[in-house]
Amino acid sequence: MDGTIRNNITQGLRVAIVLKRDQKTGKLTTGVVQNILTKSKTHPHGIKVRLKSGEIGRVKEILCDTTS
C-alpha cells in the first residue's frame, strides 16, 4: 500500500518510516503506528506518524496490520 495516502494508514499498523535525521541517508525505522499526525488526505513525502516508541517520521512502507 501507498504511504502517501492517509486513508491507507491506521493505528496499530506496522510501518517503516524515515526519521527527520535520516532523510539524507534514507534509513528506515520500523514500528507500530500510535498516532497519525498529517491532517491532509495525501502528502508527497509520506504521511507523518508517531510510532508507539515515540519516534516521529514519514511512512515509506506499510508492512502489516498488527490489530488482526
Backbone as a ProteinNet text record, in pm:
[ID]
protein_1_A
[PRIMARY]
MDGTIRNNITQGLRVAIVLKRDQKTGKLTTGVVQNILTKSKTHPHGIKVRLKSGEIGRVKEILCDTTS
[TERTIARY]
83.2	0	87.3	25	94.5	96	214.8	229.8	205.8	170.2	143.4	-5.3	-88.5	-233.5	-278.1	-339.3	-376.5	-473	-567.2	-666.6	-604.2	-482.7	-415.3	-351.9	-346.6	-273	-370.4	-358.7	-443.6	-357.6	-411.8	-342.3	-325.6	-209.3	-182.3	-117	-102.1	-39.3	111.8	177.9	324.7	378.6	465.9	516	666.5	725.5	865.1	861.1	925.6	927.5	1070.8	1083	1214	1205.9	1298.1	1305.2	1365.9	1338.8	1392.6	1545.3	1610.9	1757.9	1812.2	1727.9	1771	1726.7	1669.7	1618.6	1727.2	1846.9	1955.3	2001.3	2005.6	2052.9	1939.4	1815.6	1702.5	1686	1758.5	1749.9	1607.9	1552	1415.4	1412.8	1311.2	1286.8	1149.5	1138.2	1008.8	943.2	811.7	735.8	587.2	510.9	365	309.6	214.2	156	74.7	108.8	29.6	-67	-15.7	-97.7	-61.5	-161.7	-138.6	-132.7	-23.8	-3.6	-40	-32.2	-67.3	-219	-268.3	-413.2	-466.9	-382.6	-428.9	-446.3	-522.9	-552.5	-430.1	-339.1	-217.2	-98.9	20.4	143.6	247.7	314.5	406.2	525.5	565.6	681.4	641.1	512.5	464.1	387.8	290.9	210.3	295.4	291	370	293.9	365.7	306.2	398.4	338.6	416.1	404	518.2	519.1	496.9	461.9	444.4	572.9	687.1	816.5	838	749.4	760.9	830.2	889.5	959.1	857.7	894.2	807.6	878.4	804.3	861.1	753.9	798.2	704.9	705	585.2	568.9	624.8	716.7	774	721.7	692.1	640.5	536.8	431.7	333.1	364.6	395.3	441.9	328.6	251.5	137.8	52.5	-67.6	-162.5	-146.6	-113.9	-94.5	-221.9	-331.2	-454.6	-538.9	-512.1	-595.7	-530
-119	0	124.9	233.5	360.7	440.5	475.2	551.6	700.4	744.9	886.7	918.7	816.7	835.1	806.5	906.7	897.2	781.7	755.8	650.1	510.1	492.9	362.8	333.5	433.2	420.5	427.7	331.3	328.6	300.2	330.3	297.6	146.6	102.8	-40.3	-101.2	-23.9	-73	-73.4	-179.8	-187	-122.2	-22.7	55.8	76.7	119.4	164.3	312.9	391.5	536.4	584.5	704.6	770.6	884.9	885.1	990.7	1115.3	1231.5	1358.1	1351.4	1297.3	1292.6	1194.3	1102.7	1001.7	1031.2	1148.9	1178.5	1176	1222.1	1224.7	1084.6	994.2	857.5	765.2	798.5	713.5	592.7	590.6	478.9	468.8	348	326.1	272.9	312.3	265.8	200.3	81	13.2	26.7	19.4	27.8	24.5	41.9	36.3	177.5	215.4	349.7	371.6	479.3	519.9	631.2	733.5	846.7	884.6	934.7	992.1	1142.8	1204.6	1347.4	1434.9	1382.8	1459.3	1471.1	1592.6	1616.3	1605.2	1633.7	1630.3	1486.1	1467.9	1334.4	1266.3	1346.2	1290.5	1381.4	1325	1404.1	1337	1412.3	1351.8	1279.4	1314.1	1250.4	1144.4	1121	1022	1087.5	1015.3	1063.9	1060.8	1168.7	1176	1105.7	1016.2	939.9	939.2	909.6	883.1	733.9	668.9	527	508.2	386.6	356.2	379.9	375.3	402.2	551.3	635.8	780.1	848.6	771.3	829	882	992.2	1056.8	1059.5	1022.8	1026.2	1006.2	1001.3	985.3	840.7	789.4	649.8	629.3	533	496.1	359.8	272.2	138.2	98.5	31.8	-27.1	-176.7	-227.3	-364.6	-462.8	-444.3	-532.3	-473.1	-529.7	-484.3	-571.2	-512.5	-589.8	-598.1	-534.9	-534	-658.5	-733.6	-850.8	-980.5
0	0	0	-37	-54.5	76	123.9	246.9	231.5	109.9	88.2	99.3	120.2	129.6	272.2	337	478.7	506.6	416.5	437.8	443.3	393.1	396.2	531.6	619.5	745.9	862.8	954.1	1072.7	1195.3	1312.3	1436.3	1443.9	1491.4	1503.2	1381.6	1275.9	1153.1	1169.9	1124.3	1128.9	1002.2	1019.9	907.3	917.5	807.1	804.5	774.9	862.5	845.2	829	773.4	771.1	871.7	966.6	1066.8	1004.2	1060.6	1008.9	996	1099.5	1098.1	994.4	946.4	850	706.9	682.9	548.8	442.7	475	375.6	339.2	437.6	412	367.3	403.9	368.5	459.4	572.5	667.3	722.1	720.8	766.7	908.9	982.6	1118.2	1118.7	1174	1175.4	1311.8	1311.1	1435.2	1407.9	1514.7	1508.6	1526.9	1441.5	1443.3	1570.7	1641.8	1758.6	1719.4	1647.7	1603.8	1462	1388.5	1256.3	1274.9	1233.8	1257.7	1138.2	1017.2	897.6	888.6	870.2	861.9	718.9	618.4	479.7	431.4	325	271.6	212.5	156.6	96.7	128.6	115.9	126.9	38.3	-49.4	-146.2	-85	36.9	100.8	202.1	217.2	313.6	427.1	480.2	591.3	718.7	795.7	919.4	1031.6	1102.5	1212.2	1333.3	1449	1570.9	1597.9	1617.2	1649.7	1799.4	1839.5	1981.7	2059.8	1991.8	2056.4	2079.9	2022.7	2038	1921.4	1831.8	1716.1	1614.9	1549.5	1451.6	1317.1	1212.7	1078.9	974.2	849.1	736.4	686.9	660.8	619.4	479.6	467.8	339.3	293.4	389.6	356.8	460.4	415.3	505.6	509.4	627.6	639.9	667.4	774.9	803.4	913.2	929.6	1031.1	1154.2	1269.3	1392.5	1475.5	1429.9	1507.7	1483.8	1376.7	1348.5	1391.8
[MASK]
++++++++++++++++++++++++++++++++++++++++++++++++++++++++++++++++++++

